[in-house]
Amino acid sequence: MSVNDIEPPPASGAWREGDDPGRRHFLDLPAPLKLAAGGELPGVRLAYETWGELAPDGSNAVLVLHALTGDAHLQGPAGPGHPTPGWWPGLIEPGGPLDPARWFVVAPNAVGGCQGSTGPASRAPDGRTWGSRFPTVTVRDTVVAEQYLADALGIDAFACVIGGSMGSMRSLEWAATEPDRVRRLFLLAGPAASTADQIGWASPQIQAITGDPHWHGGDYHDTPEGPWRGLGVARRIAHLSYRSGFELATRFGRDPQPGEDPLDGGRYAVESYLDHHADKLVHRFDAASYVRLTQAMNHHDVGRDRGGVPAALSRVSARTYVAGVTSDRLYPLADQQELADRIPRADPLRVIDSPYGHDGFLVETPTVARMLGELLDEAV
């Protein structure tokens, strides 16, 4: 079976108005969102989830920001409204680093996403799906929207802002945009600015989606079939960048998929593995959100309009931990070393020794939990 043989999913895996909200809360922004690329986005809604209770003085709020295909469902089982379990289990639990008896944890779905926040699959103010009309958004724009959320929740400053990959980009932008509102900062597996290599990895993913015959210029949401084949190919490419060659060789080698013969049209085991991840994504994500958020990651540059990266990083006043994964070939350790070297109150780089590549920041939960617990216990 290849990605082209997967049973056709809906045109979009996005959460749509009228679906079960699950644990989601919603905030409608009180004003149009002004965009860094120009213009504005009206009628913006943010979906978010929370755990714990906000202290009377607001001092215990923690903001956790998801990566490209994540959402607000940080912790909890799959069920109505939530097609998959929480994407970062093991952090929010009694005795864990984000014990809800101590911390008030907030996890929003980024603008441009597809799990309740305004994105290409959402209805625009005119009642039609945004589709191809959805504008270019940047990581910085997502932070501006999240500032409205913090205000609405009564949070003057976060005790900590945390994120990995695209979540690290968003966390860094938070600390550079609103330094007085971020007391601690935990950046995992992300850069100060996306490099040519990272943009290069993203380019064929975008082309796979927009080249799908069911893309329809981005206006496929109300058609019988969407560009799920292109989205599946994009996920296969991305997943290769998320894992290390060592892990794939050790785990799969050149073994065929059981019951299949590659010399007779069957798959290798590693191909079946990639097909599995493609199938999961196309049932829970939206292709246009994947394009727009991937482009937002490509546009990421904390130094834009701030005098360059060193000047931007010097703005960060938070007590900071930066962590990277030894085998990360998408965002290598040199990216995190730059952050640790240039952020004024950053500790020396924390290294996660893992064979799992970029995904190590999600897989190595005990190590991440220990680091996070140390940071949260430090004075600011």
N, C-alpha and C positions, 0 to 999 in steps of 0.2 A: 504493500500500500504506500502511495506517495501522498503529498499534500493535496494533489489534484483528485485523489480518490476519497478524501474525507467526505462524509455525508454533509451536504450543504447546510450551513448554519443560517440563521436570519441575516438579513442584509447588514445589520449592525448588532454587535454584542453590547451596545451601550444600554445603560439604565435610562428608561424613558419615562416621561411624566405619566402618572397613572400606575406605574409599577409599584410593587410593595416597597416602601422606603426602608424596611429593615431597621437598623440602628441609626440611620442617618438623621441629622438635623439639617436645616436649611437656613441660609441667610441671604436675603435679597439686598444687594448693595444699594445704598440710598442715592447714588449718583452714577452716571456712566463712568466706566473705567477708561481713563486716558491711557493711551498706548505709547510705548517708547518708539514704535515705528511710525507713529503719526495716527491721527484720528482717535476714535474712542469706540468702546464696546458698550452698548446700552443693555439694560435689562439683565445684568449679571447676577447669577445665583451661585452661592458656594454651598456644597454639601460637606458636612464634617461629622465626625464622631468624637465623643469625649468619654473619659473614664475618671472616676474620682470626683471630688468636690473642690471648687475654688475656695481658698482660704479667705477670710474676711478682708485681709490686707492685700489679696491678690498675689502673694509672693510665691506660690507653689505651682504656677502654670508652666507646663512643658509643651513645646510645639514639636511634633514629629512630622517630617515631610517626606513624601513617598518618591520613589524613582519613576521611570518612564511609564511602565504599565501597572503601577500600584494605584492605590486609591485611599479613601478614608478608613477602610476596614483593616485597621492595623492589627487588631486582636479579636478573636472570636470565631465561632464555627461558621461554615457555610450554611445557608438556609434561605428562607424567603427574603428576596432583595439583595442577597449576597451570594453570587455564584461560586465563590471560592472562600476557604477559610482565611483568617487574617494573615497578612503577608509577612509579619515580623513577630511570630509567637515567642514567648519566653521572656519578654521585657516587662509586660504589664501583668503582674500577678503578685499575690501576697508574698512578701519577702524578696521580690525582684527589684531591679533598679528603679522601675517606675511603679512601685507599689501604689495602687489607687487609694490606699488609706493615707498616703503621705502626699501624693502628687495629683494635680489636675492636668490630665493629658489631653491635648487637642490635636487631632489629625484631620486636616482638610484635603479634599480632592482639588487638585490644581485647576485653575481656569484653563480651558482647552481640553480638559479630560473628558471622560465619558461615563463617570459613575455618580452623576447627580449634579456636578458643577457645570456651568455653562460651557458648552463646546460645540463642535460642528454638528453633533446629533441632536442638539437642543432646539427648541422652538425659539425663533427670534420674536421680537415684539410684534411683528406683523402676523404672527401665527404660523409662518412657514418655517421649515427646518433651515437652520443656518447653512449647512452644506458648504458649497464652494464660496459662499459669502463670508464665512467666518474669517476674521482678519488674522494677520500675523501677530502672535503674542510672544513675549520674551519672558525669560525667567524673572526679570525685574518686574514685569507686569503682574506675575502671580503673587509676588510679595506685596505689591500695592493692594491687591484684592484682599490678601490675608491681614493686612493692617486694619481694614474695616472689620474683619471678623474679631480681631483682638479687641478693638474698641467696643464692639457690641457685647462681648463677653465680660467687659470690665477689667481687662488685663492691660495694665500700664507697661509692664515689662515681663518678659519670660525669664524664669529661672534658668532655662536651658532651651536651645533650639538645636535639633538633631536631624541629620539626614545623610543618606548614602546615595552616590551616583547623581541623578538629577536632583534628588533630595539634598545632597551636599551643595550643589549649585544654588538651590533655593535658600538653604541655610546661610551660606556665605553672603548672598545678596541681602538677606535680612540683616545680618550683622554689619554690612557696609552701608546699607540704606538707613537703618534705624539703630545706630550703635547704642543709644541710650535705652533701647528696649530689649536688648539681649545681654543677659548677665553671664551666661556660660554658653559655649558653642562647641558642638561635637561634629566634626566633618569627617565623613568616611568615603574613601574611594572616589574622590572628585577633584577637578582641577580649578584653577583660578580663571582659566579661559580655555575653551575647546581648541584643540590643535588640528592641524591639517590631517593627521592620521585618524583622529576621532571623527572629523567631518567626513573623511573618506570612507570609514566604516558605515556611516549613516547613509551616504549617497545611494548605494545600490538598494538599500532597504526602501527608501522613498521611491526610487524608480520602479521597484517591483510592484508597489501598490498603485502608483499613478499610471503604470503601464498595463494594469489589469483591464481587460475589456469591459468589466462591470464597474469601473471607477466613475465613469460618466462625468468627468471633470470635477468630481467631488459631490455630485448631486445624485446619490444612489440610495439615500436613507429610506425613501418611500417607494422603492422599487422591490420586486420580488427577490432579487439576488444582488448582493454587494461584492466588493473586491476582496473576498475572503481568501482566494488563492494567492493574490499578491501579498496580503497581510501575512499569510502563513509562510511564504518565502522570506519576507522581511524578518519574521521571528526566527527562522532557521539561521539566517545570516547573523542576526544579533546574538543568538544563543552561543554561536561559535566564539564570539568576542567576549562573552560573559564567563566562559569556562576556559581552562588552560589545556594546551595540547598534551601536557603530561597526564592530566586527569583523564582525558578522552582515550589516550593510548593505554593507560593502565586499566581503565574500566571496560573498554570495548575492544581494543586492539583491531585486528582485521576480522573479527568473528562475524559470521553471518547471523542475521536474525533467525532465531530458532524456527525451523520449518520452512525456511526460504533459502534459495540458492542464488547468490548474486550472478553466477554465470548463466543463469536461466531466467533473468529478469527480476530476481528477488533482491532484497535489501541487505546491506550490512547492518549490524546491530546499531552502530552509531547513526545510521540514517533513520532507523525506526525511532530512536531516541529523539531526534530532531522533529520527526513527524508528530510524535506525541506532544511536544511542546507547542508546535504549530496548531494542532487541533485544540488544545486547551485555550490558547489565546483567542482564536477566531470566534469562539463561543462566548467570550466575556469582554471583548474589547471592540473599539470602533476604529476602522482603518484611517479615517480622516483625523481623528484625535492622535493616532500614532504618527501621522505625517506632521501635524502641527506641533506636537510636543517634541518630536525629534528635531524639527527645525529650531524650536526654542533652545534645545541643548546645543545645536550648532552655533546659534547666535550668542551663546553664553560668553561673556567677557566682563568680569567684575570691574575692570579698568575702563570700560567705555564711558566717555564723558566725565571721567574722574581723574584724568591725568596719567592714565596707565595703571597697570596691575600693582606695582609697588606702592603708588600713592593710594590706591583704593584699599589695599590690605592694611595700610597704616591707619586707616579710619576705624578698624575693628578694635573695640575696647574690651570685648568679652574675654573672660578666662577661657582658653581654647585648648581642646585636644584635637589633633589631626591624626587619623589612622588610615593606613593603606594596606593592601594585600600583596604579599611577595610575588604571587604568580599572576597578578592582574595585567593582562596585555591590552586592555582597553584604556584604562586610566592608571598607568604605571606609577610606581612609587615616587618617581621624580616629580610628578604633579603634586603629590601631597607634601613632598619635601619642600617645595617652593612655598606652600602655605605655612608650614611649620616654621620656616626660616624668616618669613616676612611679617606674620601677624604678631604684633608686639607682645601679647601676653599668652603666646602659645607655648606649650611644653615641647620638648624634643619629639620628633615624629614617633608615633606608636605604630609598630609593625605587626600585622596579623600574618603569621606564618601558616600558609594554607595552600593546598594543591588545587583549590576550587576556583581559582581565577577571580575575576571581578565579583562573582557571586559570593565570594568568601565573606563579605561583610554581612550577608544574610545567613550563610550557612554556619559560620563560627559564632553562634549565639552566646555560648558561655564566655568567650573572650571579649566580645563586644559588651556584654552585660557587666562584666567586671570593670572594664574601662569606664563605662557610663556611670556605674555606681561610684567609682573613685572621683569622677568629675563632679557629680552631684553632691558629694560630701565635702568638697573643697570650699573654702571661703572665697567670696568674690570681693 
